[in-house]
Amino acid sequence: MKISFDMANLVEALDLVSIVPPKSNGAQGYLFVVKDGKCSIYSRDTACVARSQFTLRDSDGDGSFVYPAEYIGALKFLASTSDTCEFEATQEEEKFTVRYRASSGAKAERGSYDPKLFEIIDQDLNEAEESSVFLPGVLREAIAQAKPFLAAKDNTDEACKGVQVLDASKPEYAKGDGYLFVSDGTRVIYFRSSAFLGKNLDIHSQHLSQLVNFLGRTDDAITLRKGKHMTFAVDKNGNTFGWPKHSKGHPKFGYYSTSKEQFVLTMPKVRIMNALQHIRSELDKDNEKIKISFDPERRTLLFELSAGSAKVEGIPIQITVKQGDPTPWSFSINNAHFLDLVNSIKGHEVELRVCVVPAGGDRRADMAMFRTIETFNLDASGKVVIEPTEAFECQVTRYVSSRA
């Protein structure tokens, strides 16, 4: 079979489908399927699958062939010198061959594989039920905010390695409708957006970068289709990324009331970030444990370090006490986790909310729960905007405890 096409269209399609580099124990290649004047390219690894589509200039009929994955990168260099290109795929008994000839004169011939060895996703995709429609920009921003709160350890509960967007379809998640929710077991982030109401999504962290990559290649809404074993994200052009269903989610959604917090402290973001980065530079490589202290008389927060022979007193941060009694407190915290609590805040001011929980039960000492809450508007592209017109209100809550 023969097909001809614009090089720019091929390169764009290859860039998208390459978010899933083909990996298997056998033949490794990109499957090209020609039908009705369009070409679909498929790539899959052991877990995920991608499909991209582009329009042809000409073809001598429908069919399929495989281009070896090892050499696919060479095609991308042709776009700068070639306007068009032609592929020819042939079969002689059990021998498969694919050739190209570009308008610049570049050409090549490669041994190929039997396309019957490669699966396509069309039937699974067609049978999958449409579930939710997401704006890529807003979803991409929410995932970027949530990634630092994902569990990193291999022995952590699988529920703590996933990103969930919740709706009211399950009673245990009903109060979380409109939230993207991530927790590593000790820390939590809640990204609530009006753009997420009535929608649901779940994905394991190991596939997250590929989804973000896919979202970054379209400005149009993407539709989620949920099949028996996989979830597919599809754009208006039929480009697709599919990933296996995350087998385990969090058992329920919970969000403790702001009425439980005894202290609300505000400070410039630049000051607290500077203080946290200063104390981090004083820490040993494998240590993240520091102390945070509140001095109500001086109205300051202070980060300190005491490890072995090292004793470091950090930069005092002048704060405004919006709520709280004149009782000093001090707790051990994880410096890296506290950085995540404030680093992604978009405004110039940090509002730190603190709930002190008295000792009791299996806890011999008081514990503190620290939280930041910020609200802003995102447009469809995921950019922060001042005017709420044609924008989506978003509220991000980040939480960490002194035991984390």
DRENMIBA-393614 format. One record per residue (C-alpha): residue number from 1; residue in one letter; x, y, z. Coordinates in nm, 2 decimals, always signed. Example, Ala and Ser with C-alpha at 12.3 -4.5 7.8 and 13.67 -1.06 7.14 Angstrom:
 votor mivo     xx     yy     zz
     1    a  +1.23  -0.45  +0.78
     2    s  +1.37  -0.11  +0.71
END
This chain:
 votor mivo     xx     yy     zz
     1    m  +0.00  +0.00  +0.00
     2    k  +0.10  +0.36  -0.06
     3    i  +0.02  +0.68  +0.12
     4    s  +0.13  +1.04  +0.08
     5    f  +0.10  +1.32  +0.33
     6    d  +0.23  +1.66  +0.45
     7    m  +0.54  +1.61  +0.67
     8    a  +0.41  +1.87  +0.92
     9    n  +0.10  +1.66  +0.99
    10    l  +0.30  +1.34  +1.04
    11    v  +0.55  +1.51  +1.28
    12    e  +0.26  +1.66  +1.49
    13    a  +0.09  +1.31  +1.51
    14    l  +0.42  +1.14  +1.60
    15    d  +0.49  +1.40  +1.88
    16    l  +0.15  +1.32  +2.04
    17    v  +0.16  +0.94  +2.00
    18    s  +0.51  +0.93  +2.13
    19    i  +0.39  +1.01  +2.48
    20    v  +0.36  +0.63  +2.51
    21    p  +0.69  +0.49  +2.36
    22    p  +0.61  +0.14  +2.23
    23    k  +0.74  -0.13  +2.46
    24    s  +0.67  -0.50  +2.45
    25    n  +0.85  -0.83  +2.47
    26    g  +0.82  -0.88  +2.10
    27    a  +0.80  -0.64  +1.81
    28    q  +0.84  -0.28  +1.89
    29    g  +0.69  -0.03  +1.65
    30    y  +0.42  +0.23  +1.57
    31    l  +0.12  +0.08  +1.39
    32    f  -0.02  +0.29  +1.11
    33    v  -0.38  +0.22  +1.01
    34    v  -0.53  +0.39  +0.70
    35    k  -0.90  +0.42  +0.65
    36    d  -1.12  +0.66  +0.45
    37    g  -0.83  +0.90  +0.37
    38    k  -0.71  +0.93  +0.73
    39    c  -0.42  +0.77  +0.90
    40    s  -0.42  +0.67  +1.27
    41    i  -0.10  +0.59  +1.45
    42    y  -0.10  +0.37  +1.76
    43    s  +0.16  +0.31  +2.03
    44    r  +0.13  +0.11  +2.34
    45    d  +0.35  -0.01  +2.62
    46    t  +0.27  -0.27  +2.89
    47    a  +0.01  -0.05  +3.05
    48    c  -0.09  +0.26  +2.84
    49    v  -0.19  +0.33  +2.48
    50    a  -0.19  +0.64  +2.26
    51    r  -0.35  +0.72  +1.92
    52    s  -0.31  +1.02  +1.70
    53    q  -0.47  +1.09  +1.36
    54    f  -0.38  +1.30  +1.06
    55    t  -0.53  +1.36  +0.71
    56    l  -0.36  +1.21  +0.40
    57    r  -0.30  +1.37  +0.07
    58    d  -0.36  +1.04  -0.11
    59    s  -0.37  +0.67  -0.05
    60    d  -0.43  +0.36  -0.27
    61    g  -0.67  +0.20  -0.03
    62    d  -0.72  +0.11  +0.33
    63    g  -0.48  -0.11  +0.52
    64    s  -0.21  -0.11  +0.79
    65    f  +0.17  -0.14  +0.84
    66    v  +0.42  -0.10  +1.11
    67    y  +0.72  +0.14  +1.13
    68    p  +1.00  +0.02  +1.36
    69    a  +1.01  +0.23  +1.68
    70    e  +1.39  +0.24  +1.68
    71    y  +1.40  +0.46  +1.37
    72    i  +1.09  +0.67  +1.40
    73    g  +1.28  +0.96  +1.54
    74    a  +1.46  +1.01  +1.20
    75    l  +1.13  +1.11  +1.04
    76    k  +1.10  +1.42  +1.26
    77    f  +1.41  +1.57  +1.11
    78    l  +1.26  +1.56  +0.76
    79    a  +1.00  +1.84  +0.83
    80    s  +1.26  +2.12  +0.80
    81    t  +1.36  +2.02  +0.45
    82    s  +1.06  +1.83  +0.31
    83    d  +0.70  +1.95  +0.25
    84    t  +0.56  +1.61  +0.17
    85    c  +0.65  +1.24  +0.20
    86    e  +0.53  +0.90  +0.07
    87    f  +0.53  +0.57  +0.25
    88    e  +0.51  +0.24  +0.08
    89    a  +0.45  -0.08  +0.27
    90    t  +0.49  -0.43  +0.11
    91    q  +0.47  -0.79  +0.20
    92    e  +0.64  -1.09  +0.03
    93    e  +0.53  -1.41  +0.21
    94    e  +0.65  -1.35  +0.57
    95    k  +0.87  -1.06  +0.49
    96    f  +0.74  -0.71  +0.56
    97    t  +0.91  -0.39  +0.43
    98    v  +0.83  -0.02  +0.47
    99    r  +0.99  +0.26  +0.26
   100    y  +0.97  +0.64  +0.26
   101    r  +1.06  +0.90  +0.01
   102    a  +1.05  +1.27  +0.11
   103    s  +1.01  +1.56  -0.13
   104    s  +1.37  +1.67  -0.03
   105    g  +1.50  +1.35  -0.18
   106    a  +1.57  +1.17  +0.15
   107    k  +1.46  +0.81  +0.14
   108    a  +1.50  +0.49  +0.34
   109    e  +1.39  +0.12  +0.34
   110    r  +1.34  -0.08  +0.66
   111    g  +1.23  -0.43  +0.76
   112    s  +0.90  -0.42  +0.94
   113    y  +0.66  -0.64  +1.13
   114    d  +0.33  -0.81  +1.06
   115    p  +0.06  -0.55  +1.17
   116    k  -0.15  -0.84  +1.29
   117    l  +0.08  -0.87  +1.59
   118    f  -0.03  -0.52  +1.70
   119    e  -0.36  -0.44  +1.88
   120    i  -0.57  -0.14  +1.81
   121    i  -0.80  +0.03  +2.07
   122    d  -1.09  +0.12  +1.85
   123    q  -1.33  -0.15  +1.97
   124    d  -1.25  -0.10  +2.34
   125    l  -1.28  +0.28  +2.29
   126    n  -1.61  +0.25  +2.11
   127    e  -1.76  +0.03  +2.38
   128    a  -1.64  +0.26  +2.66
   129    e  -1.90  +0.48  +2.82
   130    e  -1.86  +0.86  +2.81
   131    s  -1.83  +0.99  +3.16
   132    s  -1.69  +1.34  +3.20
   133    v  -1.56  +1.64  +2.99
   134    f  -1.26  +1.83  +3.12
   135    l  -1.09  +2.15  +3.02
   136    p  -0.72  +2.06  +2.98
   137    g  -0.59  +2.38  +3.12
   138    v  -0.78  +2.36  +3.45
   139    l  -0.71  +1.99  +3.50
   140    r  -0.34  +2.04  +3.42
   141    e  -0.31  +2.31  +3.68
   142    a  -0.49  +2.10  +3.94
   143    i  -0.26  +1.81  +3.88
   144    a  +0.05  +2.03  +3.90
   145    q  -0.06  +2.16  +4.24
   146    a  -0.14  +1.80  +4.36
   147    k  +0.18  +1.61  +4.25
   148    p  +0.40  +1.70  +4.55
   149    f  +0.14  +1.55  +4.78
   150    l  +0.15  +1.20  +4.61
   151    a  +0.31  +0.92  +4.81
   152    a  +0.66  +0.84  +4.69
   153    k  +0.74  +0.52  +4.89
   154    d  +0.68  +0.18  +4.72
   155    n  +0.53  +0.03  +5.04
   156    t  +0.26  +0.30  +5.07
   157    d  -0.10  +0.21  +5.03
   158    e  -0.19  +0.22  +4.66
   159    a  -0.48  +0.46  +4.73
   160    c  -0.21  +0.72  +4.83
   161    k  -0.05  +0.69  +4.48
   162    g  -0.35  +0.81  +4.29
   163    v  -0.52  +1.13  +4.18
   164    q  -0.90  +1.14  +4.21
   165    v  -1.16  +1.39  +4.09
   166    l  -1.47  +1.32  +4.29
   167    d  -1.84  +1.36  +4.21
   168    a  -2.16  +1.25  +4.40
   169    s  -2.20  +0.92  +4.23
   170    k  -2.08  +0.74  +4.54
   171    p  -2.21  +0.82  +4.89
   172    e  -1.87  +0.82  +5.05
   173    y  -1.75  +1.09  +4.80
   174    a  -2.07  +1.30  +4.78
   175    k  -1.93  +1.58  +4.99
   176    g  -1.62  +1.59  +4.76
   177    d  -1.81  +1.67  +4.44
   178    g  -1.60  +1.92  +4.25
   179    y  -1.27  +1.83  +4.43
   180    l  -0.95  +1.69  +4.29
   181    f  -0.82  +1.50  +4.60
   182    v  -0.47  +1.36  +4.67
   183    s  -0.34  +1.23  +5.00
   184    d  -0.02  +1.04  +5.09
   185    g  -0.17  +0.93  +5.42
   186    t  -0.04  +1.22  +5.63
   187    r  -0.07  +1.51  +5.39
   188    v  -0.37  +1.62  +5.18
   189    i  -0.44  +1.86  +4.90
   190    y  -0.79  +1.95  +4.79
   191    f  -0.83  +2.14  +4.47
   192    r  -1.20  +2.25  +4.44
   193    s  -1.32  +2.40  +4.11
   194    s  -1.65  +2.48  +3.96
   195    a  -1.51  +2.32  +3.64
   196    f  -1.50  +1.98  +3.82
   197    l  -1.86  +1.97  +3.95
   198    g  -2.03  +1.64  +3.85
   199    k  -1.72  +1.49  +3.70
   200    n  -1.49  +1.21  +3.81
   201    l  -1.15  +1.08  +3.72
   202    d  -0.89  +0.84  +3.87
   203    i  -0.54  +0.78  +3.76
   204    h  -0.23  +0.62  +3.92
   205    s  +0.07  +0.85  +3.97
   206    q  +0.29  +0.64  +3.74
   207    h  +0.07  +0.74  +3.44
   208    l  +0.03  +1.10  +3.54
   209    s  +0.31  +1.26  +3.34
   210    q  +0.18  +1.10  +3.02
   211    l  -0.17  +1.24  +3.09
   212    v  -0.03  +1.59  +3.16
   213    n  +0.17  +1.56  +2.84
   214    f  -0.15  +1.47  +2.65
   215    l  -0.34  +1.76  +2.81
   216    g  -0.07  +2.00  +2.71
   217    r  -0.12  +1.92  +2.34
   218    t  -0.47  +2.04  +2.31
   219    d  -0.67  +2.36  +2.40
   220    d  -1.00  +2.19  +2.34
   221    a  -1.21  +2.00  +2.59
   222    i  -1.12  +1.63  +2.63
   223    t  -1.38  +1.36  +2.69
   224    l  -1.32  +1.07  +2.93
   225    r  -1.45  +0.73  +2.82
   226    k  -1.44  +0.45  +3.07
   227    g  -1.42  +0.09  +2.96
   228    k  -1.39  -0.24  +3.14
   229    h  -1.02  -0.21  +3.20
   230    m  -0.91  +0.12  +3.08
   231    t  -1.00  +0.49  +3.08
   232    f  -0.95  +0.70  +2.76
   233    a  -0.90  +1.07  +2.72
   234    v  -1.01  +1.18  +2.37
   235    d  -0.99  +1.52  +2.21
   236    k  -1.22  +1.65  +1.93
   237    n  -0.98  +1.52  +1.66
   238    g  -0.99  +1.17  +1.79
   239    n  -0.64  +1.18  +1.95
   240    t  -0.64  +0.95  +2.25
   241    f  -0.45  +0.85  +2.56
   242    g  -0.56  +0.55  +2.75
   243    w  -0.45  +0.42  +3.09
   244    p  -0.55  +0.12  +3.31
   245    k  -0.80  +0.18  +3.58
   246    h  -0.66  +0.26  +3.92
   247    s  -0.78  -0.04  +4.13
   248    k  -0.79  +0.14  +4.47
   249    g  -0.92  +0.48  +4.57
   250    h  -0.95  +0.64  +4.91
   251    p  -1.23  +0.49  +5.12
   252    k  -1.40  +0.83  +5.18
   253    f  -1.37  +1.21  +5.15
   254    g  -1.32  +1.42  +5.46
   255    y  -1.25  +1.79  +5.51
   256    y  -1.24  +1.93  +5.87
   257    s  -1.41  +2.25  +5.94
   258    t  -1.22  +2.58  +5.97
   259    s  -1.40  +2.63  +6.30
   260    k  -1.16  +2.39  +6.46
   261    e  -0.86  +2.61  +6.40
   262    q  -0.74  +2.82  +6.69
   263    f  -0.48  +3.03  +6.50
   264    v  -0.49  +3.21  +6.17
   265    l  -0.16  +3.38  +6.09
   266    t  -0.07  +3.58  +5.78
   267    m  +0.28  +3.67  +5.65
   268    p  +0.45  +3.76  +5.32
   269    k  +0.51  +3.45  +5.10
   270    v  +0.86  +3.57  +5.01
   271    r  +0.96  +3.58  +5.38
   272    i  +0.84  +3.24  +5.48
   273    m  +0.98  +3.08  +5.17
   274    n  +1.32  +3.25  +5.24
   275    a  +1.31  +3.12  +5.60
   276    l  +1.23  +2.77  +5.49
   277    q  +1.49  +2.76  +5.22
   278    h  +1.75  +2.90  +5.46
   279    i  +1.68  +2.62  +5.72
   280    r  +1.68  +2.36  +5.44
   281    s  +2.03  +2.46  +5.34
   282    e  +2.14  +2.39  +5.70
   283    l  +1.99  +2.04  +5.71
   284    d  +2.19  +1.72  +5.66
   285    k  +2.12  +1.53  +5.34
   286    d  +1.89  +1.27  +5.49
   287    n  +1.72  +1.49  +5.75
   288    e  +1.41  +1.70  +5.70
   289    k  +1.31  +1.75  +6.07
   290    i  +1.29  +2.10  +6.20
   291    k  +1.10  +2.29  +6.47
   292    i  +0.84  +2.57  +6.41
   293    s  +0.76  +2.80  +6.70
   294    f  +0.50  +3.08  +6.75
   295    d  +0.59  +3.37  +6.98
   296    p  +0.27  +3.57  +7.04
   297    e  +0.45  +3.86  +7.22
   298    r  +0.69  +3.93  +6.94
   299    r  +0.44  +3.81  +6.68
   300    t  +0.69  +3.59  +6.50
   301    l  +0.73  +3.25  +6.36
   302    l  +1.07  +3.08  +6.39
   303    f  +1.22  +2.77  +6.23
   304    e  +1.49  +2.60  +6.42
   305    l  +1.72  +2.30  +6.38
   306    s  +1.89  +2.08  +6.64
   307    a  +2.06  +1.77  +6.52
   308    g  +2.38  +1.63  +6.67
   309    s  +2.62  +1.91  +6.73
   310    a  +2.43  +2.15  +6.49
   311    k  +2.20  +2.41  +6.64
   312    v  +2.05  +2.66  +6.40
   313    e  +1.81  +2.94  +6.47
   314    g  +1.65  +3.06  +6.15
   315    i  +1.52  +3.40  +6.03
   316    p  +1.23  +3.53  +6.25
   317    i  +0.92  +3.60  +6.04
   318    q  +0.70  +3.89  +6.14
   319    i  +0.34  +3.79  +6.12
   320    t  -0.01  +3.93  +6.16
   321    v  -0.23  +3.74  +6.40
   322    k  -0.58  +3.74  +6.25
   323    q  -0.71  +3.48  +6.51
   324    g  -0.56  +3.32  +6.81
   325    d  -0.50  +3.36  +7.18
   326    p  -0.16  +3.47  +7.33
   327    t  -0.04  +3.11  +7.39
   328    p  +0.30  +3.02  +7.25
   329    w  +0.34  +2.68  +7.08
   330    s  +0.62  +2.48  +6.92
   331    f  +0.61  +2.16  +6.71
   332    s  +0.84  +1.94  +6.51
   333    i  +0.76  +1.94  +6.13
   334    n  +0.90  +1.81  +5.81
   335    n  +1.07  +2.09  +5.63
   336    a  +1.01  +1.96  +5.27
   337    h  +0.64  +1.90  +5.35
   338    f  +0.60  +2.25  +5.49
   339    l  +0.76  +2.40  +5.18
   340    d  +0.50  +2.21  +4.97
   341    l  +0.23  +2.38  +5.19
   342    v  +0.33  +2.73  +5.08
   343    n  +0.54  +2.70  +4.77
   344    s  +0.26  +2.68  +4.51
   345    i  +0.05  +2.96  +4.66
   346    k  -0.02  +3.21  +4.38
   347    g  -0.07  +3.52  +4.59
   348    h  +0.19  +3.73  +4.77
   349    e  +0.05  +3.65  +5.12
   350    v  +0.03  +3.32  +5.31
   351    e  -0.25  +3.26  +5.55
   352    l  -0.14  +2.98  +5.78
   353    r  -0.42  +2.81  +5.97
   354    v  -0.33  +2.60  +6.28
   355    c  -0.53  +2.35  +6.48
   356    v  -0.37  +2.23  +6.80
   357    v  -0.49  +1.89  +6.91
   358    p  -0.43  +1.81  +7.28
   359    a  -0.25  +1.48  +7.37
   360    g  -0.48  +1.18  +7.42
   361    g  -0.53  +0.82  +7.33
   362    d  -0.21  +0.68  +7.17
   363    r  -0.06  +1.03  +7.15
   364    r  +0.16  +1.14  +7.44
   365    a  +0.21  +1.49  +7.31
   366    d  +0.01  +1.77  +7.15
   367    m  -0.02  +1.76  +6.78
   368    a  -0.07  +2.05  +6.53
   369    m  -0.25  +2.05  +6.20
   370    f  -0.13  +2.31  +5.96
   371    r  -0.34  +2.43  +5.66
   372    t  -0.33  +2.69  +5.39
   373    i  -0.64  +2.79  +5.19
   374    e  -0.64  +3.02  +4.88
   375    t  -0.90  +3.11  +4.63
   376    f  -0.84  +3.23  +4.27
   377    n  -1.00  +3.22  +3.92
   378    l  -0.87  +3.02  +3.63
   379    d  -0.97  +3.07  +3.27
   380    a  -1.01  +2.77  +3.03
   381    s  -0.64  +2.76  +2.95
   382    g  -0.55  +2.73  +3.32
   383    k  -0.42  +3.09  +3.37
   384    v  -0.50  +3.29  +3.68
   385    v  -0.73  +3.59  +3.59
   386    i  -0.86  +3.88  +3.80
   387    e  -1.20  +3.91  +3.65
   388    p  -1.43  +3.61  +3.72
   389    t  -1.62  +3.65  +3.39
   390    e  -1.58  +3.33  +3.18
   391    a  -1.35  +3.19  +3.45
   392    f  -1.38  +2.91  +3.70
   393    e  -1.35  +2.97  +4.08
   394    c  -1.09  +2.75  +4.23
   395    q  -1.00  +2.69  +4.60
   396    v  -0.69  +2.50  +4.70
   397    t  -0.65  +2.36  +5.05
   398    r  -0.31  +2.21  +5.15
   399    y  -0.28  +2.02  +5.48
   400    v  +0.00  +1.87  +5.68
   401    s  +0.03  +1.76  +6.04
   402    s  +0.32  +1.79  +6.28
   403    r  +0.35  +1.41  +6.28
   404    a  +0.41  +1.39  +5.91
END
